[in-house]
Amino acid sequence: MDFSLIKDAILVAAGNIFIIIFIFRSLGAYAKKEYGELVTNVLAAIVLVGFIYFTDSSINVFKWVWGQITGTPVS
């Protein structure tokens, strides 16, 4: 049985929840004029979107980075 559709649905649902949370946090930071927190929220949201919606690409990037650090080829 292939669970890839279930995995994708869970990741998309989790991603949407995180995006909603980050939108509210960013709006609150903007309202308080805390621009450092706003920038941090936006950067964290970008990273999370990459992890959630582009899972395989994110894993490949991490494998490449790890290979560069350790000097081992990526398989």
C-alpha positions as CSV (number, residue, x, y, z in Angstrom):
1,M,0.0,0.0,0.0
2,D,1.3,3.4,-1.0
3,F,1.1,6.0,1.7
4,S,2.6,8.8,-0.3
5,L,-0.7,10.5,-0.8
6,I,-1.5,10.5,2.9
7,K,2.0,11.8,3.7
8,D,1.6,14.6,1.2
9,A,-1.9,15.5,2.6
10,I,-0.5,15.6,6.1
11,L,2.5,17.8,5.1
12,V,0.2,20.2,3.2
13,A,-2.2,20.5,6.2
14,A,0.7,21.1,8.6
15,G,2.2,23.6,6.2
16,N,-1.0,25.5,6.0
17,I,-1.3,25.6,9.7
18,F,2.3,26.9,10.1
19,I,1.7,29.5,7.4
20,I,-1.4,30.8,9.2
21,I,0.5,30.9,12.5
22,F,3.4,32.8,10.9
23,I,1.0,35.3,9.3
24,F,-0.5,36.1,12.6
25,R,2.9,36.4,14.3
26,S,4.2,38.6,11.5
27,L,1.1,40.9,11.7
28,G,1.6,41.2,15.5
29,A,5.3,42.1,15.0
30,Y,4.4,44.6,12.4
31,A,1.7,46.2,14.6
32,K,4.2,46.5,17.4
33,K,6.8,47.9,15.0
34,E,9.2,45.1,16.0
35,Y,10.8,44.7,12.6
36,G,13.6,42.3,13.7
37,E,11.0,39.8,14.8
38,L,9.1,40.4,11.5
39,V,12.1,39.6,9.4
40,T,12.9,36.5,11.6
41,N,9.3,35.3,11.1
42,V,9.5,35.8,7.3
43,L,12.8,33.9,7.1
44,A,11.6,31.1,9.2
45,A,8.4,30.8,7.1
46,I,10.5,30.6,3.9
47,V,12.6,27.8,5.4
48,L,9.4,25.9,6.6
49,V,7.8,26.3,3.2
50,G,10.9,24.8,1.6
51,F,10.7,21.8,4.0
52,I,7.0,21.2,3.8
53,Y,6.3,21.8,0.1
54,F,9.6,20.7,-1.4
55,T,10.6,17.8,0.9
56,D,12.7,15.8,-1.6
57,S,14.6,18.9,-2.8
58,S,15.3,19.9,0.8
59,I,16.6,16.5,1.6
60,N,18.9,16.6,-1.4
61,V,20.2,20.1,-0.4
62,F,21.0,18.8,3.1
63,K,22.8,15.7,1.6
64,W,24.8,18.0,-0.6
65,V,25.7,20.3,2.2
66,W,26.7,17.4,4.4
67,G,28.8,15.9,1.6
68,Q,30.6,19.3,1.2
69,I,31.3,19.4,5.0
70,T,32.5,15.9,5.3
71,G,34.0,15.5,1.9
72,T,32.0,12.4,1.1
73,P,30.1,12.1,-2.3
74,V,26.4,12.3,-2.3
75,S,24.7,9.0,-3.2
